[in-house]
Amino acid sequence: MSMKDYLAKVAAEKEHENLLDTATAAFRRAIGEPGILDRFDADFGGLPPVAAHEIPRAA
């Protein structure tokens, strides 16, 4: 991989990380608003139950 390609890849990964950080912050602000989670549950029936095989367990 050339240095130019490597630096382009690193820059793209950093930009992606920054976008995820921005989205995460916006999501945290949204769910922090009073009543948002209750309204979500009322409109969409809440989150689906976690299947037993999806529950993380210690090794």
mmCIF file of the N, C-alpha and C atoms, coordinates in Angstrom:
data_MODEL
# 
_entry.id   MODEL 
# 
loop_
_atom_site.group_PDB 
_atom_site.id 
_atom_site.type_symbol 
_atom_site.label_atom_id 
_atom_site.label_alt_id 
_atom_site.label_comp_id 
_atom_site.label_asym_id 
_atom_site.label_entity_id 
_atom_site.label_seq_id 
_atom_site.pdbx_PDB_ins_code 
_atom_site.Cartn_x 
_atom_site.Cartn_y 
_atom_site.Cartn_z 
_atom_site.occupancy 
_atom_site.B_iso_or_equiv 
_atom_site.pdbx_formal_charge 
_atom_site.auth_seq_id 
_atom_site.auth_comp_id 
_atom_site.auth_asym_id 
_atom_site.auth_atom_id 
_atom_site.pdbx_PDB_model_num 
ATOM 1   N N  . MET A 1 1  ? 0.852   -1.171  0.000  1.00 0.00 ? 1  MET A N  1 
ATOM 2   C CA . MET A 1 1  ? 0.000   0.000   0.000  1.00 0.00 ? 1  MET A CA 1 
ATOM 3   C C  . MET A 1 1  ? 0.898   1.234   0.000  1.00 0.00 ? 1  MET A C  1 
ATOM 4   N N  . SER A 1 2  ? 0.602   2.154   -0.860 1.00 0.00 ? 2  SER A N  1 
ATOM 5   C CA . SER A 1 2  ? 1.412   3.368   -0.931 1.00 0.00 ? 2  SER A CA 1 
ATOM 6   C C  . SER A 1 2  ? 1.111   4.260   0.282  1.00 0.00 ? 2  SER A C  1 
ATOM 7   N N  . MET A 1 3  ? 2.017   5.159   0.557  1.00 0.00 ? 3  MET A N  1 
ATOM 8   C CA . MET A 1 3  ? 1.841   6.096   1.673  1.00 0.00 ? 3  MET A CA 1 
ATOM 9   C C  . MET A 1 3  ? 0.590   6.949   1.429  1.00 0.00 ? 3  MET A C  1 
ATOM 10  N N  . LYS A 1 4  ? 0.379   7.373   0.188  1.00 0.00 ? 4  LYS A N  1 
ATOM 11  C CA . LYS A 1 4  ? -0.786  8.180   -0.147 1.00 0.00 ? 4  LYS A CA 1 
ATOM 12  C C  . LYS A 1 4  ? -2.075  7.413   0.144  1.00 0.00 ? 4  LYS A C  1 
ATOM 13  N N  . ASP A 1 5  ? -2.137  6.138   -0.265 1.00 0.00 ? 5  ASP A N  1 
ATOM 14  C CA . ASP A 1 5  ? -3.318  5.315   -0.013 1.00 0.00 ? 5  ASP A CA 1 
ATOM 15  C C  . ASP A 1 5  ? -3.516  5.073   1.480  1.00 0.00 ? 5  ASP A C  1 
ATOM 16  N N  . TYR A 1 6  ? -2.425  4.836   2.189  1.00 0.00 ? 6  TYR A N  1 
ATOM 17  C CA . TYR A 1 6  ? -2.499  4.611   3.624  1.00 0.00 ? 6  TYR A CA 1 
ATOM 18  C C  . TYR A 1 6  ? -3.055  5.849   4.340  1.00 0.00 ? 6  TYR A C  1 
ATOM 19  N N  . LEU A 1 7  ? -2.526  7.007   4.011  1.00 0.00 ? 7  LEU A N  1 
ATOM 20  C CA . LEU A 1 7  ? -2.985  8.235   4.659  1.00 0.00 ? 7  LEU A CA 1 
ATOM 21  C C  . LEU A 1 7  ? -4.445  8.534   4.312  1.00 0.00 ? 7  LEU A C  1 
ATOM 22  N N  . ALA A 1 8  ? -4.856  8.240   3.086  1.00 0.00 ? 8  ALA A N  1 
ATOM 23  C CA . ALA A 1 8  ? -6.260  8.424   2.705  1.00 0.00 ? 8  ALA A CA 1 
ATOM 24  C C  . ALA A 1 8  ? -7.151  7.500   3.517  1.00 0.00 ? 8  ALA A C  1 
ATOM 25  N N  . LYS A 1 9  ? -6.698  6.253   3.732  1.00 0.00 ? 9  LYS A N  1 
ATOM 26  C CA . LYS A 1 9  ? -7.468  5.296   4.524  1.00 0.00 ? 9  LYS A CA 1 
ATOM 27  C C  . LYS A 1 9  ? -7.582  5.756   5.975  1.00 0.00 ? 9  LYS A C  1 
ATOM 28  N N  . VAL A 1 10 ? -6.481  6.207   6.550  1.00 0.00 ? 10 VAL A N  1 
ATOM 29  C CA . VAL A 1 10 ? -6.484  6.682   7.932  1.00 0.00 ? 10 VAL A CA 1 
ATOM 30  C C  . VAL A 1 10 ? -7.400  7.898   8.070  1.00 0.00 ? 10 VAL A C  1 
ATOM 31  N N  . ALA A 1 11 ? -7.336  8.818   7.109  1.00 0.00 ? 11 ALA A N  1 
ATOM 32  C CA . ALA A 1 11 ? -8.189  10.007  7.152  1.00 0.00 ? 11 ALA A CA 1 
ATOM 33  C C  . ALA A 1 11 ? -9.664  9.625   7.064  1.00 0.00 ? 11 ALA A C  1 
ATOM 34  N N  . ALA A 1 12 ? -10.003 8.672   6.198  1.00 0.00 ? 12 ALA A N  1 
ATOM 35  C CA . ALA A 1 12 ? -11.393 8.231   6.065  1.00 0.00 ? 12 ALA A CA 1 
ATOM 36  C C  . ALA A 1 12 ? -11.874 7.570   7.348  1.00 0.00 ? 12 ALA A C  1 
ATOM 37  N N  . GLU A 1 13 ? -11.020 6.764   7.975  1.00 0.00 ? 13 GLU A N  1 
ATOM 38  C CA . GLU A 1 13 ? -11.394 6.114   9.235  1.00 0.00 ? 13 GLU A CA 1 
ATOM 39  C C  . GLU A 1 13 ? -11.617 7.150   10.339 1.00 0.00 ? 13 GLU A C  1 
ATOM 40  N N  . LYS A 1 14 ? -10.762 8.158   10.394 1.00 0.00 ? 14 LYS A N  1 
ATOM 41  C CA . LYS A 1 14 ? -10.905 9.213   11.407 1.00 0.00 ? 14 LYS A CA 1 
ATOM 42  C C  . LYS A 1 14 ? -12.195 10.002  11.180 1.00 0.00 ? 14 LYS A C  1 
ATOM 43  N N  . GLU A 1 15 ? -12.501 10.304  9.929  1.00 0.00 ? 15 GLU A N  1 
ATOM 44  C CA . GLU A 1 15 ? -13.739 11.012  9.621  1.00 0.00 ? 15 GLU A CA 1 
ATOM 45  C C  . GLU A 1 15 ? -14.951 10.184  10.046 1.00 0.00 ? 15 GLU A C  1 
ATOM 46  N N  . HIS A 1 16 ? -14.892 8.872   9.806  1.00 0.00 ? 16 HIS A N  1 
ATOM 47  C CA . HIS A 1 16 ? -15.976 7.979   10.204 1.00 0.00 ? 16 HIS A CA 1 
ATOM 48  C C  . HIS A 1 16 ? -16.133 7.980   11.724 1.00 0.00 ? 16 HIS A C  1 
ATOM 49  N N  . GLU A 1 17 ? -15.028 7.922   12.449 1.00 0.00 ? 17 GLU A N  1 
ATOM 50  C CA . GLU A 1 17 ? -15.075 7.960   13.909 1.00 0.00 ? 17 GLU A CA 1 
ATOM 51  C C  . GLU A 1 17 ? -15.711 9.260   14.395 1.00 0.00 ? 17 GLU A C  1 
ATOM 52  N N  . ASN A 1 18 ? -15.345 10.375  13.764 1.00 0.00 ? 18 ASN A N  1 
ATOM 53  C CA . ASN A 1 18 ? -15.907 11.670  14.160 1.00 0.00 ? 18 ASN A CA 1 
ATOM 54  C C  . ASN A 1 18 ? -17.413 11.712  13.914 1.00 0.00 ? 18 ASN A C  1 
ATOM 55  N N  . LEU A 1 19 ? -17.858 11.170  12.789 1.00 0.00 ? 19 LEU A N  1 
ATOM 56  C CA . LEU A 1 19 ? -19.289 11.124  12.494 1.00 0.00 ? 19 LEU A CA 1 
ATOM 57  C C  . LEU A 1 19 ? -20.028 10.257  13.511 1.00 0.00 ? 19 LEU A C  1 
ATOM 58  N N  . LEU A 1 20 ? -19.437 9.123   13.878 1.00 0.00 ? 20 LEU A N  1 
ATOM 59  C CA . LEU A 1 20 ? -20.059 8.268   14.892 1.00 0.00 ? 20 LEU A CA 1 
ATOM 60  C C  . LEU A 1 20 ? -20.130 8.969   16.241 1.00 0.00 ? 20 LEU A C  1 
ATOM 61  N N  . ASP A 1 21 ? -19.084 9.693   16.602 1.00 0.00 ? 21 ASP A N  1 
ATOM 62  C CA . ASP A 1 21 ? -19.093 10.440  17.863 1.00 0.00 ? 21 ASP A CA 1 
ATOM 63  C C  . ASP A 1 21 ? -20.208 11.487  17.872 1.00 0.00 ? 21 ASP A C  1 
ATOM 64  N N  . THR A 1 22 ? -20.368 12.182  16.749 1.00 0.00 ? 22 THR A N  1 
ATOM 65  C CA . THR A 1 22 ? -21.418 13.194  16.626 1.00 0.00 ? 22 THR A CA 1 
ATOM 66  C C  . THR A 1 22 ? -22.801 12.559  16.738 1.00 0.00 ? 22 THR A C  1 
ATOM 67  N N  . ALA A 1 23 ? -22.989 11.448  16.048 1.00 0.00 ? 23 ALA A N  1 
ATOM 68  C CA . ALA A 1 23 ? -24.281 10.756  16.085 1.00 0.00 ? 23 ALA A CA 1 
ATOM 69  C C  . ALA A 1 23 ? -24.573 10.223  17.485 1.00 0.00 ? 23 ALA A C  1 
ATOM 70  N N  . THR A 1 24 ? -23.566 9.680   18.144 1.00 0.00 ? 24 THR A N  1 
ATOM 71  C CA . THR A 1 24 ? -23.741 9.163   19.501 1.00 0.00 ? 24 THR A CA 1 
ATOM 72  C C  . THR A 1 24 ? -24.147 10.280  20.456 1.00 0.00 ? 24 THR A C  1 
ATOM 73  N N  . ALA A 1 25 ? -23.494 11.425  20.345 1.00 0.00 ? 25 ALA A N  1 
ATOM 74  C CA . ALA A 1 25 ? -23.829 12.556  21.218 1.00 0.00 ? 25 ALA A CA 1 
ATOM 75  C C  . ALA A 1 25 ? -25.267 13.018  20.970 1.00 0.00 ? 25 ALA A C  1 
ATOM 76  N N  . ALA A 1 26 ? -25.676 13.080  19.715 1.00 0.00 ? 26 ALA A N  1 
ATOM 77  C CA . ALA A 1 26 ? -27.045 13.496  19.397 1.00 0.00 ? 26 ALA A CA 1 
ATOM 78  C C  . ALA A 1 26 ? -28.055 12.486  19.939 1.00 0.00 ? 26 ALA A C  1 
ATOM 79  N N  . PHE A 1 27 ? -27.750 11.208  19.818 1.00 0.00 ? 27 PHE A N  1 
ATOM 80  C CA . PHE A 1 27 ? -28.641 10.173  20.330 1.00 0.00 ? 27 PHE A CA 1 
ATOM 81  C C  . PHE A 1 27 ? -28.767 10.273  21.843 1.00 0.00 ? 27 PHE A C  1 
ATOM 82  N N  . ARG A 1 28 ? -27.660 10.470  22.520 1.00 0.00 ? 28 ARG A N  1 
ATOM 83  C CA . ARG A 1 28 ? -27.699 10.587  23.985 1.00 0.00 ? 28 ARG A CA 1 
ATOM 84  C C  . ARG A 1 28 ? -28.518 11.803  24.422 1.00 0.00 ? 28 ARG A C  1 
ATOM 85  N N  . ARG A 1 29 ? -28.382 12.907  23.685 1.00 0.00 ? 29 ARG A N  1 
ATOM 86  C CA . ARG A 1 29 ? -29.191 14.093  24.012 1.00 0.00 ? 29 ARG A CA 1 
ATOM 87  C C  . ARG A 1 29 ? -30.675 13.789  23.804 1.00 0.00 ? 29 ARG A C  1 
ATOM 88  N N  . ALA A 1 30 ? -30.990 13.122  22.709 1.00 0.00 ? 30 ALA A N  1 
ATOM 89  C CA . ALA A 1 30 ? -32.396 12.833  22.393 1.00 0.00 ? 30 ALA A CA 1 
ATOM 90  C C  . ALA A 1 30 ? -33.032 11.932  23.443 1.00 0.00 ? 30 ALA A C  1 
ATOM 91  N N  . ILE A 1 31 ? -32.348 10.864  23.828 1.00 0.00 ? 31 ILE A N  1 
ATOM 92  C CA . ILE A 1 31 ? -32.958 9.951   24.797 1.00 0.00 ? 31 ILE A CA 1 
ATOM 93  C C  . ILE A 1 31 ? -32.934 10.518  26.206 1.00 0.00 ? 31 ILE A C  1 
ATOM 94  N N  . GLY A 1 32 ? -32.177 11.577  26.397 1.00 0.00 ? 32 GLY A N  1 
ATOM 95  C CA . GLY A 1 32 ? -32.149 12.233  27.702 1.00 0.00 ? 32 GLY A CA 1 
ATOM 96  C C  . GLY A 1 32 ? -33.322 13.170  27.916 1.00 0.00 ? 32 GLY A C  1 
ATOM 97  N N  . GLU A 1 33 ? -34.041 13.482  26.847 1.00 0.00 ? 33 GLU A N  1 
ATOM 98  C CA . GLU A 1 33 ? -35.206 14.359  26.963 1.00 0.00 ? 33 GLU A CA 1 
ATOM 99  C C  . GLU A 1 33 ? -36.324 13.628  27.713 1.00 0.00 ? 33 GLU A C  1 
ATOM 100 N N  . PRO A 1 34 ? -36.978 14.305  28.646 1.00 0.00 ? 34 PRO A N  1 
ATOM 101 C CA . PRO A 1 34 ? -38.065 13.665  29.400 1.00 0.00 ? 34 PRO A CA 1 
ATOM 102 C C  . PRO A 1 34 ? -39.164 13.136  28.469 1.00 0.00 ? 34 PRO A C  1 
ATOM 103 N N  . GLY A 1 35 ? -39.557 11.911  28.702 1.00 0.00 ? 35 GLY A N  1 
ATOM 104 C CA . GLY A 1 35 ? -40.672 11.313  27.980 1.00 0.00 ? 35 GLY A CA 1 
ATOM 105 C C  . GLY A 1 35 ? -40.332 10.671  26.647 1.00 0.00 ? 35 GLY A C  1 
ATOM 106 N N  . ILE A 1 36 ? -39.126 10.853  26.137 1.00 0.00 ? 36 ILE A N  1 
ATOM 107 C CA . ILE A 1 36 ? -38.784 10.317  24.811 1.00 0.00 ? 36 ILE A CA 1 
ATOM 108 C C  . ILE A 1 36 ? -38.863 8.790   24.805 1.00 0.00 ? 36 ILE A C  1 
ATOM 109 N N  . LEU A 1 37 ? -38.255 8.143   25.784 1.00 0.00 ? 37 LEU A N  1 
ATOM 110 C CA . LEU A 1 37 ? -38.275 6.677   25.793 1.00 0.00 ? 37 LEU A CA 1 
ATOM 111 C C  . LEU A 1 37 ? -39.688 6.134   26.008 1.00 0.00 ? 37 LEU A C  1 
ATOM 112 N N  . ASP A 1 38 ? -40.452 6.793   26.856 1.00 0.00 ? 38 ASP A N  1 
ATOM 113 C CA . ASP A 1 38 ? -41.848 6.374   27.055 1.00 0.00 ? 38 ASP A CA 1 
ATOM 114 C C  . ASP A 1 38 ? -42.646 6.525   25.763 1.00 0.00 ? 38 ASP A C  1 
ATOM 115 N N  . ARG A 1 39 ? -42.402 7.610   25.041 1.00 0.00 ? 39 ARG A N  1 
ATOM 116 C CA . ARG A 1 39 ? -43.118 7.844   23.781 1.00 0.00 ? 39 ARG A CA 1 
ATOM 117 C C  . ARG A 1 39 ? -42.715 6.796   22.739 1.00 0.00 ? 39 ARG A C  1 
ATOM 118 N N  . PHE A 1 40 ? -41.429 6.455   22.694 1.00 0.00 ? 40 PHE A N  1 
ATOM 119 C CA . PHE A 1 40 ? -40.962 5.417   21.777 1.00 0.00 ? 40 PHE A CA 1 
ATOM 120 C C  . PHE A 1 40 ? -41.678 4.102   22.068 1.00 0.00 ? 40 PHE A C  1 
ATOM 121 N N  . ASP A 1 41 ? -41.728 3.736   23.341 1.00 0.00 ? 41 ASP A N  1 
ATOM 122 C CA . ASP A 1 41 ? -42.404 2.499   23.726 1.00 0.00 ? 41 ASP A CA 1 
ATOM 123 C C  . ASP A 1 41 ? -43.882 2.532   23.337 1.00 0.00 ? 41 ASP A C  1 
ATOM 124 N N  . ALA A 1 42 ? -44.524 3.674   23.536 1.00 0.00 ? 42 ALA A N  1 
ATOM 125 C CA . ALA A 1 42 ? -45.946 3.794   23.199 1.00 0.00 ? 42 ALA A CA 1 
ATOM 126 C C  . ALA A 1 42 ? -46.164 3.689   21.686 1.00 0.00 ? 42 ALA A C  1 
ATOM 127 N N  . ASP A 1 43 ? -45.293 4.311   20.913 1.00 0.00 ? 43 ASP A N  1 
ATOM 128 C CA . ASP A 1 43 ? -45.454 4.314   19.452 1.00 0.00 ? 43 ASP A CA 1 
ATOM 129 C C  . ASP A 1 43 ? -45.019 3.011   18.791 1.00 0.00 ? 43 ASP A C  1 
ATOM 130 N N  . PHE A 1 44 ? -43.994 2.380   19.335 1.00 0.00 ? 44 PHE A N  1 
ATOM 131 C CA . PHE A 1 44 ? -43.404 1.225   18.658 1.00 0.00 ? 44 PHE A CA 1 
ATOM 132 C C  . PHE A 1 44 ? -43.433 -0.059  19.478 1.00 0.00 ? 44 PHE A C  1 
ATOM 133 N N  . GLY A 1 45 ? -44.038 -0.033  20.638 1.00 0.00 ? 45 GLY A N  1 
ATOM 134 C CA . GLY A 1 45 ? -44.147 -1.246  21.432 1.00 0.00 ? 45 GLY A CA 1 
ATOM 135 C C  . GLY A 1 45 ? -42.893 -1.616  22.195 1.00 0.00 ? 45 GLY A C  1 
ATOM 136 N N  . GLY A 1 46 ? -41.972 -0.721  22.336 1.00 0.00 ? 46 GLY A N  1 
ATOM 137 C CA . GLY A 1 46 ? -40.749 -0.996  23.081 1.00 0.00 ? 46 GLY A CA 1 
ATOM 138 C C  . GLY A 1 46 ? -39.752 -1.811  22.284 1.00 0.00 ? 46 GLY A C  1 
ATOM 139 N N  . LEU A 1 47 ? -38.648 -2.089  22.916 1.00 0.00 ? 47 LEU A N  1 
ATOM 140 C CA . LEU A 1 47 ? -37.614 -2.888  22.275 1.00 0.00 ? 47 LEU A CA 1 
ATOM 141 C C  . LEU A 1 47 ? -37.993 -4.360  22.325 1.00 0.00 ? 47 LEU A C  1 
ATOM 142 N N  . PRO A 1 48 ? -37.558 -5.133  21.332 1.00 0.00 ? 48 PRO A N  1 
ATOM 143 C CA . PRO A 1 48 ? -37.857 -6.565  21.367 1.00 0.00 ? 48 PRO A CA 1 
ATOM 144 C C  . PRO A 1 48 ? -37.090 -7.234  22.504 1.00 0.00 ? 48 PRO A C  1 
ATOM 145 N N  . PRO A 1 49 ? -37.623 -8.332  23.029 1.00 0.00 ? 49 PRO A N  1 
ATOM 146 C CA . PRO A 1 49 ? -36.894 -9.039  24.084 1.00 0.00 ? 49 PRO A CA 1 
ATOM 147 C C  . PRO A 1 49 ? -35.594 -9.606  23.524 1.00 0.00 ? 49 PRO A C  1 
ATOM 148 N N  . VAL A 1 50 ? -34.597 -9.669  24.367 1.00 0.00 ? 50 VAL A N  1 
ATOM 149 C CA . VAL A 1 50 ? -33.310 -10.228 23.969 1.00 0.00 ? 50 VAL A CA 1 
ATOM 150 C C  . VAL A 1 50 ? -33.417 -11.748 24.005 1.00 0.00 ? 50 VAL A C  1 
ATOM 151 N N  . ALA A 1 51 ? -33.024 -12.390 22.912 1.00 0.00 ? 51 ALA A N  1 
ATOM 152 C CA . ALA A 1 51 ? -33.031 -13.854 22.869 1.00 0.00 ? 51 ALA A CA 1 
ATOM 153 C C  . ALA A 1 51 ? -31.942 -14.383 23.807 1.00 0.00 ? 51 ALA A C  1 
ATOM 154 N N  . ALA A 1 52 ? -32.188 -15.553 24.370 1.00 0.00 ? 52 ALA A N  1 
ATOM 155 C CA . ALA A 1 52 ? -31.251 -16.127 25.335 1.00 0.00 ? 52 ALA A CA 1 
ATOM 156 C C  . ALA A 1 52 ? -29.855 -16.276 24.748 1.00 0.00 ? 52 ALA A C  1 
ATOM 157 N N  . HIS A 1 53 ? -29.764 -16.581 23.464 1.00 0.00 ? 53 HIS A N  1 
ATOM 158 C CA . HIS A 1 53 ? -28.442 -16.772 22.853 1.00 0.00 ? 53 HIS A CA 1 
ATOM 159 C C  . HIS A 1 53 ? -27.728 -15.456 22.576 1.00 0.00 ? 53 HIS A C  1 
ATOM 160 N N  . GLU A 1 54 ? -28.401 -14.314 22.745 1.00 0.00 ? 54 GLU A N  1 
ATOM 161 C CA . GLU A 1 54 ? -27.792 -13.020 22.514 1.00 0.00 ? 54 GLU A CA 1 
ATOM 162 C C  . GLU A 1 54 ? -27.302 -12.343 23.788 1.00 0.00 ? 54 GLU A C  1 
ATOM 163 N N  . ILE A 1 55 ? -27.590 -12.932 24.935 1.00 0.00 ? 55 ILE A N  1 
ATOM 164 C CA . ILE A 1 55 ? -27.189 -12.354 26.202 1.00 0.00 ? 55 ILE A CA 1 
ATOM 165 C C  . ILE A 1 55 ? -25.700 -12.629 26.409 1.00 0.00 ? 55 ILE A C  1 
ATOM 166 N N  . PRO A 1 56 ? -24.885 -11.576 26.539 1.00 0.00 ? 56 PRO A N  1 
ATOM 167 C CA . PRO A 1 56 ? -23.456 -11.803 26.755 1.00 0.00 ? 56 PRO A CA 1 
ATOM 168 C C  . PRO A 1 56 ? -23.216 -12.491 28.087 1.00 0.00 ? 56 PRO A C  1 
ATOM 169 N N  . ARG A 1 57 ? -22.330 -13.455 28.075 1.00 0.00 ? 57 ARG A N  1 
ATOM 170 C CA . ARG A 1 57 ? -21.977 -14.171 29.292 1.00 0.00 ? 57 ARG A CA 1 
ATOM 171 C C  . ARG A 1 57 ? -20.470 -14.247 29.405 1.00 0.00 ? 57 ARG A C  1 
ATOM 172 N N  . ALA A 1 58 ? -20.008 -14.388 30.617 1.00 0.00 ? 58 ALA A N  1 
ATOM 173 C CA . ALA A 1 58 ? -18.580 -14.574 30.824 1.00 0.00 ? 58 ALA A CA 1 
ATOM 174 C C  . ALA A 1 58 ? -18.176 -15.945 30.283 1.00 0.00 ? 58 ALA A C  1 
ATOM 175 N N  . ALA A 1 59 ? -16.972 -16.013 29.806 1.00 0.00 ? 59 ALA A N  1 
ATOM 176 C CA . ALA A 1 59 ? -16.482 -17.265 29.218 1.00 0.00 ? 59 ALA A CA 1 
ATOM 177 C C  . ALA A 1 59 ? -16.320 -18.347 30.255 1.00 0.00 ? 59 ALA A C  1 
# 
